[in-house]
């Protein structure tokens, strides 16, 4: 199991690969990444959202069926799917960002 990278690396990877604006996003963090929620709050995101309501989910041990359609999953275990751009896959109703650098 690959541990999630540090908070700053996670945020930079998501921003670089998606051009996502964090302000106003409902975010669910699954796992322990020290400092991640405070950095997300500083960018205007709302961490602590339930999985079923989150726009962005960060973590590895996530039930993908519990996520809403169109959600973005940022994980170190992306799996397979249609490549949309470097590090971003479409997997059915989800978009998956690969956090491995």
ABEGO torsion letter per residue (X at the ends): XBBBBBAAAAAAAAAAAAGBBABGBBBBBBEBBBGAAAAAAAAGBBBGBBAAABABBBEABBBAAABBBGBBBBBABAEBEBBABBGBBBBEABBBBBABX
